Amino acid sequence: MLTSRWTTTATAQEADRVRALVEAVAVADRVEAFAEPARRDIGALGGDGGGRASTHHLLVHDGDELVGYALLDTENADDPVAELAVHPERRRRGVGSAVADAVVEASPAARFWAHGDHPGAARLAERVGRRRLRELWRMRRPAPGHEAPPLPDLVVPDGVAIAPLRVGRDEDAVVAVNNRAFSWHPEQSGWTRADVEEIEAEPWFDAEGVLLGWDTGSGELLGFHFTKVHAVSAGVPEPLGEVYVVGVDPAAQGRGLGRALTLAGLHHLAGRGLRITLLYVEGDNAPAIATYRRLGFERDAVDVSYQR
């Protein structure tokens, strides 16, 4: 019989079981079932810190076996977000329905992220009255089965200098540009210095891979490109580069800075010997998708947001 329990903390044994389930799902589906902020919370589960108080964990057991799990992020009370997983060996036995129903009972307004656009996620979303309202594309260079075209030469616009992030000096400028560039974005907007410092504390962070574009006349920051390198893991068979986030101040649009910063990051990743580079882009952002395609990226996977 299935039993479920919500918690904001967990024992070390429970935390290990959650991480084992998440890894089993990544291996079976070849895609991470949880976004990076959720994975940080899962990594903190069972530790001394215990993760954020606004993160709630649903543990669904069949006897002593953990068969389902959901993470509910309520940091933004007006936009609670849920991500869930069912152990691959226990699918199509009602576990997913039990998890989804429990999330909706706890948070009727929650929206669901389905990473990889799994058909089972679409069925669960329909069951709990959620509609497919947003797509986040994962694009890859090179496209599967193809060789990557040569990278174009990096041409830096006149009046711009591109240099790596100086840790401890440039964070406030990055925050200001990010929040102007992504004022419309549900996840990327509202950065604080603490958010940047949290990224700097990540094992993958490399200041040399954060490229900042400065106005050589005014000394103002115009834009930035955070690159990322994914280490080998259950869902990552080889090291991967990522165009993690590119932001350009709206006041600096039209100077070719976005393309230059993107290329600067791609050349940096190529210099590290990485064969594959990923990026994420909103599925309805046609101009950005066209730009990335010209650089040799093609759609590789889709994450879907299901909402009421």
C-alpha positions as protocol buffer text, in pm:
chain_id: "A"
residue {
  index: 1
  type: MET
  ca { x: 0 y: 0 z: 0 }
}
residue {
  index: 2
  type: LEU
  ca { x: 125 y: 347 z: -88 }
}
residue {
  index: 3
  type: THR
  ca { x: 190 y: 594 z: 192 }
}
residue {
  index: 4
  type: SER
  ca { x: 306 y: 952 z: 154 }
}
residue {
  index: 5
  type: ARG
  ca { x: 459 y: 1215 z: 378 }
}
residue {
  index: 6
  type: TRP
  ca { x: 557 y: 1579 z: 329 }
}
residue {
  index: 7
  type: THR
  ca { x: 867 y: 1706 z: 504 }
}
residue {
  index: 8
  type: THR
  ca { x: 1112 y: 1997 z: 494 }
}
residue {
  index: 9
  type: THR
  ca { x: 1386 y: 1780 z: 642 }
}
residue {
  index: 10
  type: ALA
  ca { x: 1484 y: 1415 z: 615 }
}
residue {
  index: 11
  type: THR
  ca { x: 1702 y: 1158 z: 781 }
}
residue {
  index: 12
  type: ALA
  ca { x: 2031 y: 1072 z: 617 }
}
residue {
  index: 13
  type: GLN
  ca { x: 1885 y: 737 z: 506 }
}
residue {
  index: 14
  type: GLU
  ca { x: 1579 y: 902 z: 351 }
}
residue {
  index: 15
  type: ALA
  ca { x: 1799 y: 1155 z: 173 }
}
residue {
  index: 16
  type: ASP
  ca { x: 2015 y: 879 z: 29 }
}
residue {
  index: 17
  type: ARG
  ca { x: 1705 y: 701 z: -99 }
}
residue {
  index: 18
  type: VAL
  ca { x: 1579 y: 1020 z: -265 }
}
residue {
  index: 19
  type: ARG
  ca { x: 1911 y: 1075 z: -439 }
}
residue {
  index: 20
  type: ALA
  ca { x: 1921 y: 711 z: -549 }
}
residue {
  index: 21
  type: LEU
  ca { x: 1571 y: 742 z: -699 }
}
residue {
  index: 22
  type: VAL
  ca { x: 1665 y: 1066 z: -878 }
}
residue {
  index: 23
  type: GLU
  ca { x: 1976 y: 898 z: -1021 }
}
residue {
  index: 24
  type: ALA
  ca { x: 1777 y: 593 z: -1137 }
}
residue {
  index: 25
  type: VAL
  ca { x: 1535 y: 823 z: -1322 }
}
residue {
  index: 26
  type: ALA
  ca { x: 1822 y: 1013 z: -1488 }
}
residue {
  index: 27
  type: VAL
  ca { x: 1976 y: 687 z: -1609 }
}
residue {
  index: 28
  type: ALA
  ca { x: 1645 y: 547 z: -1738 }
}
residue {
  index: 29
  type: ASP
  ca { x: 1524 y: 866 z: -1909 }
}
residue {
  index: 30
  type: ARG
  ca { x: 1865 y: 1008 z: -2005 }
}
residue {
  index: 31
  type: VAL
  ca { x: 1758 y: 1346 z: -1872 }
}
residue {
  index: 32
  type: GLU
  ca { x: 1763 y: 1502 z: -1527 }
}
residue {
  index: 33
  type: ALA
  ca { x: 1413 y: 1501 z: -1376 }
}
residue {
  index: 34
  type: PHE
  ca { x: 1490 y: 1808 z: -1165 }
}
residue {
  index: 35
  type: ALA
  ca { x: 1624 y: 2151 z: -1252 }
}
residue {
  index: 36
  type: GLU
  ca { x: 1944 y: 2282 z: -1097 }
}
residue {
  index: 37
  type: PRO
  ca { x: 1784 y: 2469 z: -799 }
}
residue {
  index: 38
  type: ALA
  ca { x: 1590 y: 2155 z: -711 }
}
residue {
  index: 39
  type: ARG
  ca { x: 1903 y: 1942 z: -739 }
}
residue {
  index: 40
  type: ARG
  ca { x: 2078 y: 2176 z: -495 }
}
residue {
  index: 41
  type: ASP
  ca { x: 1792 y: 2127 z: -249 }
}
residue {
  index: 42
  type: ILE
  ca { x: 1806 y: 1751 z: -297 }
}
residue {
  index: 43
  type: GLY
  ca { x: 2180 y: 1759 z: -241 }
}
residue {
  index: 44
  type: ALA
  ca { x: 2127 y: 1945 z: 88 }
}
residue {
  index: 45
  type: LEU
  ca { x: 1855 y: 1708 z: 206 }
}
residue {
  index: 46
  type: GLY
  ca { x: 1956 y: 1521 z: 518 }
}
residue {
  index: 47
  type: GLY
  ca { x: 2251 y: 1751 z: 587 }
}
residue {
  index: 48
  type: ASP
  ca { x: 2311 y: 1990 z: 872 }
}
residue {
  index: 49
  type: GLY
  ca { x: 2165 y: 2282 z: 677 }
}
residue {
  index: 50
  type: GLY
  ca { x: 1866 y: 2084 z: 557 }
}
residue {
  index: 51
  type: GLY
  ca { x: 1808 y: 2304 z: 252 }
}
residue {
  index: 52
  type: ARG
  ca { x: 1566 y: 2595 z: 221 }
}
residue {
  index: 53
  type: ALA
  ca { x: 1265 y: 2615 z: 451 }
}
residue {
  index: 54
  type: SER
  ca { x: 1049 y: 2702 z: 149 }
}
residue {
  index: 55
  type: THR
  ca { x: 1126 y: 2366 z: -16 }
}
residue {
  index: 56
  type: HIS
  ca { x: 893 y: 2078 z: 68 }
}
residue {
  index: 57
  type: HIS
  ca { x: 966 y: 1715 z: -10 }
}
residue {
  index: 58
  type: LEU
  ca { x: 703 y: 1448 z: -72 }
}
residue {
  index: 59
  type: LEU
  ca { x: 815 y: 1093 z: -2 }
}
residue {
  index: 60
  type: VAL
  ca { x: 590 y: 818 z: -137 }
}
residue {
  index: 61
  type: HIS
  ca { x: 662 y: 467 z: -10 }
}
residue {
  index: 62
  type: ASP
  ca { x: 535 y: 120 z: -86 }
}
residue {
  index: 63
  type: GLY
  ca { x: 620 y: -51 z: 239 }
}
residue {
  index: 64
  type: ASP
  ca { x: 980 y: 44 z: 309 }
}
residue {
  index: 65
  type: GLU
  ca { x: 1061 y: 120 z: -55 }
}
residue {
  index: 66
  type: LEU
  ca { x: 1071 y: 479 z: -181 }
}
residue {
  index: 67
  type: VAL
  ca { x: 882 y: 464 z: -512 }
}
residue {
  index: 68
  type: GLY
  ca { x: 790 y: 828 z: -577 }
}
residue {
  index: 69
  type: TYR
  ca { x: 915 y: 1172 z: -489 }
}
residue {
  index: 70
  type: ALA
  ca { x: 817 y: 1534 z: -547 }
}
residue {
  index: 71
  type: LEU
  ca { x: 981 y: 1863 z: -465 }
}
residue {
  index: 72
  type: LEU
  ca { x: 756 y: 2166 z: -413 }
}
residue {
  index: 73
  type: ASP
  ca { x: 928 y: 2505 z: -419 }
}
residue {
  index: 74
  type: THR
  ca { x: 715 y: 2769 z: -245 }
}
residue {
  index: 75
  type: GLU
  ca { x: 976 y: 3046 z: -226 }
}
residue {
  index: 76
  type: ASN
  ca { x: 755 y: 3254 z: -456 }
}
residue {
  index: 77
  type: ALA
  ca { x: 418 y: 3218 z: -287 }
}
residue {
  index: 78
  type: ASP
  ca { x: 239 y: 3339 z: -600 }
}
residue {
  index: 79
  type: ASP
  ca { x: 411 y: 3082 z: -821 }
}
residue {
  index: 80
  type: PRO
  ca { x: 471 y: 2750 z: -644 }
}
residue {
  index: 81
  type: VAL
  ca { x: 663 y: 2505 z: -863 }
}
residue {
  index: 82
  type: ALA
  ca { x: 660 y: 2126 z: -844 }
}
residue {
  index: 83
  type: GLU
  ca { x: 890 y: 1865 z: -998 }
}
residue {
  index: 84
  type: LEU
  ca { x: 835 y: 1494 z: -948 }
}
residue {
  index: 85
  type: ALA
  ca { x: 976 y: 1152 z: -1026 }
}
residue {
  index: 86
  type: VAL
  ca { x: 862 y: 790 z: -1011 }
}
residue {
  index: 87
  type: HIS
  ca { x: 1110 y: 506 z: -985 }
}
residue {
  index: 88
  type: PRO
  ca { x: 1144 y: 353 z: -1334 }
}
residue {
  index: 89
  type: GLU
  ca { x: 1054 y: 7 z: -1205 }
}
residue {
  index: 90
  type: ARG
  ca { x: 731 y: 131 z: -1048 }
}
residue {
  index: 91
  type: ARG
  ca { x: 576 y: 327 z: -1334 }
}
residue {
  index: 92
  type: ARG
  ca { x: 223 y: 270 z: -1466 }
}
residue {
  index: 93
  type: ARG
  ca { x: 115 y: 133 z: -1127 }
}
residue {
  index: 94
  type: GLY
  ca { x: -56 y: 443 z: -988 }
}
residue {
  index: 95
  type: VAL
  ca { x: 249 y: 592 z: -819 }
}
residue {
  index: 96
  type: GLY
  ca { x: 265 y: 895 z: -1048 }
}
residue {
  index: 97
  type: SER
  ca { x: -104 y: 966 z: -992 }
}
residue {
  index: 98
  type: ALA
  ca { x: -56 y: 947 z: -617 }
}
residue {
  index: 99
  type: VAL
  ca { x: 237 y: 1188 z: -631 }
}
residue {
  index: 100
  type: ALA
  ca { x: 61 y: 1439 z: -858 }
}
residue {
  index: 101
  type: ASP
  ca { x: -261 y: 1427 z: -655 }
}
residue {
  index: 102
  type: ALA
  ca { x: -69 y: 1488 z: -332 }
}
residue {
  index: 103
  type: VAL
  ca { x: 106 y: 1791 z: -482 }
}
residue {
  index: 104
  type: VAL
  ca { x: -222 y: 1945 z: -598 }
}
residue {
  index: 105
  type: GLU
  ca { x: -386 y: 1877 z: -263 }
}
residue {
  index: 106
  type: ALA
  ca { x: -99 y: 2053 z: -85 }
}
residue {
  index: 107
  type: SER
  ca { x: -66 y: 2337 z: -338 }
}
residue {
  index: 108
  type: PRO
  ca { x: -369 y: 2378 z: -568 }
}
residue {
  index: 109
  type: ALA
  ca { x: -199 y: 2653 z: -772 }
}
residue {
  index: 110
  type: ALA
  ca { x: 128 y: 2468 z: -829 }
}
residue {
  index: 111
  type: ARG
  ca { x: 268 y: 2449 z: -1179 }
}
residue {
  index: 112
  type: PHE
  ca { x: 460 y: 2141 z: -1286 }
}
residue {
  index: 113
  type: TRP
  ca { x: 788 y: 2116 z: -1475 }
}
residue {
  index: 114
  type: ALA
  ca { x: 832 y: 1805 z: -1689 }
}
residue {
  index: 115
  type: HIS
  ca { x: 1193 y: 1771 z: -1799 }
}
residue {
  index: 116
  type: GLY
  ca { x: 1235 y: 1585 z: -2125 }
}
residue {
  index: 117
  type: ASP
  ca { x: 866 y: 1605 z: -2222 }
}
residue {
  index: 118
  type: HIS
  ca { x: 793 y: 1247 z: -2114 }
}
residue {
  index: 119
  type: PRO
  ca { x: 451 y: 1121 z: -2237 }
}
residue {
  index: 120
  type: GLY
  ca { x: 371 y: 1003 z: -1886 }
}
residue {
  index: 121
  type: ALA
  ca { x: 410 y: 1359 z: -1760 }
}
residue {
  index: 122
  type: ALA
  ca { x: 154 y: 1482 z: -2013 }
}
residue {
  index: 123
  type: ARG
  ca { x: -96 y: 1223 z: -1890 }
}
residue {
  index: 124
  type: LEU
  ca { x: -41 y: 1320 z: -1526 }
}
residue {
  index: 125
  type: ALA
  ca { x: -74 y: 1689 z: -1610 }
}
residue {
  index: 126
  type: GLU
  ca { x: -407 y: 1627 z: -1779 }
}
residue {
  index: 127
  type: ARG
  ca { x: -522 y: 1426 z: -1481 }
}
residue {
  index: 128
  type: VAL
  ca { x: -468 y: 1718 z: -1243 }
}
residue {
  index: 129
  type: GLY
  ca { x: -604 y: 1985 z: -1477 }
}
residue {
  index: 130
  type: ARG
  ca { x: -280 y: 2138 z: -1601 }
}
residue {
  index: 131
  type: ARG
  ca { x: -224 y: 2264 z: -1956 }
}
residue {
  index: 132
  type: ARG
  ca { x: 96 y: 2285 z: -2158 }
}
residue {
  index: 133
  type: LEU
  ca { x: 168 y: 2658 z: -2145 }
}
residue {
  index: 134
  type: ARG
  ca { x: 545 y: 2697 z: -2182 }
}
residue {
  index: 135
  type: GLU
  ca { x: 831 y: 2516 z: -2349 }
}
residue {
  index: 136
  type: LEU
  ca { x: 1198 y: 2547 z: -2266 }
}
residue {
  index: 137
  type: TRP
  ca { x: 1415 y: 2407 z: -2544 }
}
residue {
  index: 138
  type: ARG
  ca { x: 1747 y: 2244 z: -2484 }
}
residue {
  index: 139
  type: MET
  ca { x: 1965 y: 2301 z: -2788 }
}
residue {
  index: 140
  type: ARG
  ca { x: 2288 y: 2119 z: -2861 }
}
residue {
  index: 141
  type: ARG
  ca { x: 2599 y: 2185 z: -3064 }
}
residue {
  index: 142
  type: PRO
  ca { x: 2665 y: 1975 z: -3265 }
}
residue {
  index: 143
  type: ALA
  ca { x: 2323 y: 1834 z: -3349 }
}
residue {
  index: 144
  type: PRO
  ca { x: 2305 y: 1458 z: -3273 }
}
residue {
  index: 145
  type: GLY
  ca { x: 2470 y: 1261 z: -3550 }
}
residue {
  index: 146
  type: HIS
  ca { x: 2645 y: 1563 z: -3701 }
}
residue {
  index: 147
  type: GLU
  ca { x: 2985 y: 1725 z: -3681 }
}
residue {
  index: 148
  type: ALA
  ca { x: 3000 y: 2072 z: -3531 }
}
residue {
  index: 149
  type: PRO
  ca { x: 3064 y: 2345 z: -3789 }
}
residue {
  index: 150
  type: PRO
  ca { x: 3369 y: 2563 z: -3720 }
}
residue {
  index: 151
  type: LEU
  ca { x: 3302 y: 2845 z: -3478 }
}
residue {
  index: 152
  type: PRO
  ca { x: 3297 y: 3189 z: -3638 }
}
residue {
  index: 153
  type: ASP
  ca { x: 3582 y: 3417 z: -3541 }
}
residue {
  index: 154
  type: LEU
  ca { x: 3516 y: 3632 z: -3238 }
}
residue {
  index: 155
  type: VAL
  ca { x: 3463 y: 3994 z: -3338 }
}
residue {
  index: 156
  type: VAL
  ca { x: 3426 y: 4229 z: -3040 }
}
residue {
  index: 157
  type: PRO
  ca { x: 3215 y: 4540 z: -3111 }
}
residue {
  index: 158
  type: ASP
  ca { x: 3388 y: 4876 z: -3110 }
}
residue {
  index: 159
  type: GLY
  ca { x: 3398 y: 5036 z: -2769 }
}
residue {
  index: 160
  type: VAL
  ca { x: 3362 y: 4705 z: -2587 }
}
residue {
  index: 161
  type: ALA
  ca { x: 3615 y: 4499 z: -2391 }
}
residue {
  index: 162
  type: ILE
  ca { x: 3543 y: 4139 z: -2286 }
}
residue {
  index: 163
  type: ALA
  ca { x: 3715 y: 4013 z: -1970 }
}
residue {
  index: 164
  type: PRO
  ca { x: 3659 y: 3740 z: -1708 }
}
residue {
  index: 165
  type: LEU
  ca { x: 3463 y: 3802 z: -1390 }
}
residue {
  index: 166
  type: ARG
  ca { x: 3661 y: 3943 z: -1099 }
}
residue {
  index: 167
  type: VAL
  ca { x: 3523 y: 3761 z: -795 }
}
residue {
  index: 168
  type: GLY
  ca { x: 3440 y: 4001 z: -515 }
}
residue {
  index: 169
  type: ARG
  ca { x: 3431 y: 4306 z: -744 }
}
residue {
  index: 170
  type: ASP
  ca { x: 3187 y: 4256 z: -1029 }
}
residue {
  index: 171
  type: GLU
  ca { x: 2888 y: 4084 z: -869 }
}
residue {
  index: 172
  type: ASP
  ca { x: 2675 y: 4394 z: -809 }
}
residue {
  index: 173
  type: ALA
  ca { x: 2718 y: 4505 z: -1171 }
}
residue {
  index: 174
  type: VAL
  ca { x: 2619 y: 4157 z: -1294 }
}
residue {
  index: 175
  type: VAL
  ca { x: 2307 y: 4160 z: -1073 }
}
residue {
  index: 176
  type: ALA
  ca { x: 2199 y: 4500 z: -1205 }
}
residue {
  index: 177
  type: VAL
  ca { x: 2240 y: 4400 z: -1570 }
}
residue {
  index: 178
  type: ASN
  ca { x: 2071 y: 4064 z: -1516 }
}
residue {
  index: 179
  type: ASN
  ca { x: 1767 y: 4219 z: -1357 }
}
residue {
  index: 180
  type: ARG
  ca { x: 1726 y: 4471 z: -1636 }
}
residue {
  index: 181
  type: ALA
  ca { x: 1783 y: 4210 z: -1906 }
}
residue {
  index: 182
  type: PHE
  ca { x: 1546 y: 3952 z: -1756 }
}
residue {
  index: 183
  type: SER
  ca { x: 1282 y: 4167 z: -1585 }
}
residue {
  index: 184
  type: TRP
  ca { x: 1018 y: 3961 z: -1769 }
}
residue {
  index: 185
  type: HIS
  ca { x: 1155 y: 3615 z: -1690 }
}
residue {
  index: 186
  type: PRO
  ca { x: 985 y: 3399 z: -1422 }
}
residue {
  index: 187
  type: GLU
  ca { x: 1307 y: 3226 z: -1308 }
}
residue {
  index: 188
  type: GLN
  ca { x: 1595 y: 3451 z: -1409 }
}
residue {
  index: 189
  type: SER
  ca { x: 1464 y: 3784 z: -1281 }
}
residue {
  index: 190
  type: GLY
  ca { x: 1521 y: 3921 z: -933 }
}
residue {
  index: 191
  type: TRP
  ca { x: 1880 y: 3814 z: -881 }
}
residue {
  index: 192
  type: THR
  ca { x: 2061 y: 3932 z: -569 }
}
residue {
  index: 193
  type: ARG
  ca { x: 2431 y: 3934 z: -491 }
}
residue {
  index: 194
  type: ALA
  ca { x: 2367 y: 3626 z: -278 }
}
residue {
  index: 195
  type: ASP
  ca { x: 2236 y: 3443 z: -587 }
}
residue {
  index: 196
  type: VAL
  ca { x: 2559 y: 3515 z: -774 }
}
residue {
  index: 197
  type: GLU
  ca { x: 2766 y: 3412 z: -473 }
}
residue {
  index: 198
  type: GLU
  ca { x: 2569 y: 3088 z: -458 }
}
residue {
  index: 199
  type: ILE
  ca { x: 2669 y: 3017 z: -818 }
}
residue {
  index: 200
  type: GLU
  ca { x: 3030 y: 3102 z: -732 }
}
residue {
  index: 201
  type: ALA
  ca { x: 3017 y: 2837 z: -459 }
}
residue {
  index: 202
  type: GLU
  ca { x: 2910 y: 2565 z: -704 }
}
residue {
  index: 203
  type: PRO
  ca { x: 3174 y: 2298 z: -781 }
}
residue {
  index: 204
  type: TRP
  ca { x: 3149 y: 2374 z: -1153 }
}
residue {
  index: 205
  type: PHE
  ca { x: 3205 y: 2748 z: -1121 }
}
residue {
  index: 206
  type: ASP
  ca { x: 3509 y: 2891 z: -1300 }
}
residue {
  index: 207
  type: ALA
  ca { x: 3556 y: 3269 z: -1302 }
}
residue {
  index: 208
  type: GLU
  ca { x: 3756 y: 3239 z: -1626 }
}
residue {
  index: 209
  type: GLY
  ca { x: 3440 y: 3103 z: -1787 }
}
residue {
  index: 210
  type: VAL
  ca { x: 3230 y: 3408 z: -1694 }
}
residue {
  index: 211
  type: LEU
  ca { x: 3284 y: 3666 z: -1966 }
}
residue {
  index: 212
  type: LEU
  ca { x: 3182 y: 4027 z: -1903 }
}
residue {
  index: 213
  type: GLY
  ca { x: 3138 y: 4293 z: -2171 }
}
residue {
  index: 214
  type: TRP
  ca { x: 3241 y: 4641 z: -2056 }
}
residue {
  index: 215
  type: ASP
  ca { x: 3193 y: 4979 z: -2223 }
}
residue {
  index: 216
  type: THR
  ca { x: 3548 y: 5108 z: -2266 }
}
residue {
  index: 217
  type: GLY
  ca { x: 3431 y: 5469 z: -2250 }
}
residue {
  index: 218
  type: SER
  ca { x: 3200 y: 5474 z: -1951 }
}
residue {
  index: 219
  type: GLY
  ca { x: 3333 y: 5168 z: -1770 }
}
residue {
  index: 220
  type: GLU
  ca { x: 2975 y: 5037 z: -1737 }
}
residue {
  index: 221
  type: LEU
  ca { x: 2894 y: 4668 z: -1762 }
}
residue {
  index: 222
  type: LEU
  ca { x: 2690 y: 4602 z: -2075 }
}
residue {
  index: 223
  type: GLY
  ca { x: 2641 y: 4225 z: -2063 }
}
residue {
  index: 224
  type: PHE
  ca { x: 2773 y: 3891 z: -1947 }
}
residue {
  index: 225
  type: HIS
  ca { x: 2797 y: 3522 z: -2036 }
}
residue {
  index: 226
  type: PHE
  ca { x: 2820 y: 3256 z: -1767 }
}
residue {
  index: 227
  type: THR
  ca { x: 2948 y: 2928 z: -1909 }
}
residue {
  index: 228
  type: LYS
  ca { x: 2924 y: 2600 z: -1725 }
}
residue {
  index: 229
  type: VAL
  ca { x: 3089 y: 2259 z: -1751 }
}
residue {
  index: 230
  type: HIS
  ca { x: 2883 y: 1955 z: -1649 }
}
residue {
  index: 231
  type: ALA
  ca { x: 3088 y: 1679 z: -1494 }
}
residue {
  index: 232
  type: VAL
  ca { x: 3018 y: 1316 z: -1576 }
}
residue {
  index: 233
  type: SER
  ca { x: 2721 y: 1182 z: -1377 }
}
residue {
  index: 234
  type: ALA
  ca { x: 2427 y: 945 z: -1409 }
}
residue {
  index: 235
  type: GLY
  ca { x: 2263 y: 1167 z: -1668 }
}
residue {
  index: 236
  type: VAL
  ca { x: 2582 y: 1307 z: -1823 }
}
residue {
  index: 237
  type: PRO
  ca { x: 2795 y: 1044 z: -2001 }
}
residue {
  index: 238
  type: GLU
  ca { x: 3077 y: 1287 z: -2089 }
}
residue {
  index: 239
  type: PRO
  ca { x: 3175 y: 1638 z: -1981 }
}
residue {
  index: 240
  type: LEU
  ca { x: 2945 y: 1894 z: -2143 }
}
residue {
  index: 241
  type: GLY
  ca { x: 2975 y: 2266 z: -2191 }
}
residue {
  index: 242
  type: GLU
  ca { x: 2677 y: 2491 z: -2142 }
}
residue {
  index: 243
  type: VAL
  ca { x: 2584 y: 2843 z: -2241 }
}
residue {
  index: 244
  type: TYR
  ca { x: 2446 y: 2888 z: -1891 }
}
residue {
  index: 245
  type: VAL
  ca { x: 2311 y: 3241 z: -1921 }
}
residue {
  index: 246
  type: VAL
  ca { x: 2377 y: 3535 z: -2154 }
}
residue {
  index: 247
  type: GLY
  ca { x: 2241 y: 3872 z: -2049 }
}
residue {
  index: 248
  type: VAL
  ca { x: 2268 y: 4207 z: -2227 }
}
residue {
  index: 249
  type: ASP
  ca { x: 2150 y: 4535 z: -2079 }
}
residue {
  index: 250
  type: PRO
  ca { x: 1848 y: 4654 z: -2283 }
}
residue {
  index: 251
  type: ALA
  ca { x: 2022 y: 4989 z: -2326 }
}
residue {
  index: 252
  type: ALA
  ca { x: 2309 y: 4811 z: -2505 }
}
residue {
  index: 253
  type: GLN
  ca { x: 2093 y: 4614 z: -2748 }
}
residue {
  index: 254
  type: GLY
  ca { x: 2176 y: 4653 z: -3116 }
}
residue {
  index: 255
  type: ARG
  ca { x: 2554 y: 4664 z: -3076 }
}
residue {
  index: 256
  type: GLY
  ca { x: 2612 y: 4295 z: -3152 }
}
residue {
  index: 257
  type: LEU
  ca { x: 2713 y: 4230 z: -2793 }
}
residue {
  index: 258
  type: GLY
  ca { x: 2492 y: 3923 z: -2740 }
}
residue {
  index: 259
  type: ARG
  ca { x: 2651 y: 3739 z: -3032 }
}
residue {
  index: 260
  type: ALA
  ca { x: 3000 y: 3845 z: -2927 }
}
residue {
  index: 261
  type: LEU
  ca { x: 2954 y: 3731 z: -2567 }
}
residue {
  index: 262
  type: THR
  ca { x: 2801 y: 3402 z: -2682 }
}
residue {
  index: 263
  type: LEU
  ca { x: 3093 y: 3338 z: -2917 }
}
residue {
  index: 264
  type: ALA
  ca { x: 3345 y: 3434 z: -2649 }
}
residue {
  index: 265
  type: GLY
  ca { x: 3196 y: 3169 z: -2422 }
}
residue {
  index: 266
  type: LEU
  ca { x: 3183 y: 2908 z: -2699 }
}
residue {
  index: 267
  type: HIS
  ca { x: 3549 y: 2967 z: -2782 }
}
residue {
  index: 268
  type: HIS
  ca { x: 3632 y: 2935 z: -2411 }
}
residue {
  index: 269
  type: LEU
  ca { x: 3450 y: 2601 z: -2387 }
}
residue {
  index: 270
  type: ALA
  ca { x: 3608 y: 2474 z: -2708 }
}
residue {
  index: 271
  type: GLY
  ca { x: 3948 y: 2567 z: -2566 }
}
residue {
  index: 272
  type: ARG
  ca { x: 3877 y: 2334 z: -2276 }
}
residue {
  index: 273
  type: GLY
  ca { x: 3838 y: 2046 z: -2522 }
}
residue {
  index: 274
  type: LEU
  ca { x: 3463 y: 1997 z: -2478 }
}
residue {
  index: 275
  type: ARG
  ca { x: 3298 y: 1818 z: -2769 }
}
residue {
  index: 276
  type: ILE
  ca { x: 2934 y: 1907 z: -2695 }
}
residue {
  index: 277
  type: THR
  ca { x: 2777 y: 2233 z: -2578 }
}
residue {
  index: 278
  type: LEU
  ca { x: 2419 y: 2281 z: -2457 }
}
residue {
  index: 279
  type: LEU
  ca { x: 2197 y: 2579 z: -2397 }
}
residue {
  index: 280
  type: TYR
  ca { x: 1840 y: 2644 z: -2290 }
}
residue {
  index: 281
  type: VAL
  ca { x: 1610 y: 2891 z: -2463 }
}
residue {
  index: 282
  type: GLU
  ca { x: 1241 y: 2972 z: -2446 }
}
residue {
  index: 283
  type: GLY
  ca { x: 1059 y: 2778 z: -2717 }
}
residue {
  index: 284
  type: ASP
  ca { x: 879 y: 3090 z: -2843 }
}
residue {
  index: 285
  type: ASN
  ca { x: 1195 y: 3303 z: -2871 }
}
residue {
  index: 286
  type: ALA
  ca { x: 1227 y: 3274 z: -3248 }
}
residue {
  index: 287
  type: PRO
  ca { x: 1505 y: 3536 z: -3291 }
}
residue {
  index: 288
  type: ALA
  ca { x: 1728 y: 3367 z: -3031 }
}
residue {
  index: 289
  type: ILE
  ca { x: 1662 y: 3022 z: -3175 }
}
residue {
  index: 290
  type: ALA
  ca { x: 1754 y: 3148 z: -3523 }
}
residue {
  index: 291
  type: THR
  ca { x: 2078 y: 3295 z: -3386 }
}
residue {
  index: 292
  type: TYR
  ca { x: 2172 y: 2972 z: -3212 }
}
residue {
  index: 293
  type: ARG
  ca { x: 2095 y: 2767 z: -3522 }
}
residue {
  index: 294
  type: ARG
  ca { x: 2334 y: 2984 z: -3721 }
}
residue {
  index: 295
  type: LEU
  ca { x: 2598 y: 2888 z: -3465 }
}
residue {
  index: 296
  type: GLY
  ca { x: 2532 y: 2517 z: -3519 }
}
residue {
  index: 297
  type: PHE
  ca { x: 2282 y: 2444 z: -3239 }
}
residue {
  index: 298
  type: GLU
  ca { x: 1970 y: 2233 z: -3292 }
}
residue {
  index: 299
  type: ARG
  ca { x: 1688 y: 2132 z: -3059 }
}
residue {
  index: 300
  type: ASP
  ca { x: 1781 y: 1827 z: -2854 }
}
residue {
  index: 301
  type: ALA
  ca { x: 1507 y: 1808 z: -2586 }
}
residue {
  index: 302
  type: VAL
  ca { x: 1213 y: 2002 z: -2445 }
}
residue {
  index: 303
  type: ASP
  ca { x: 1111 y: 2086 z: -2089 }
}
residue {
  index: 304
  type: VAL
  ca { x: 744 y: 2170 z: -2045 }
}
residue {
  index: 305
  type: SER
  ca { x: 568 y: 2383 z: -1786 }
}
residue {
  index: 306
  type: TYR
  ca { x: 214 y: 2266 z: -1712 }
}
residue {
  index: 307
  type: GLN
  ca { x: -13 y: 2521 z: -1547 }
}
residue {
  index: 308
  type: ARG
  ca { x: -378 y: 2563 z: -1457 }
}
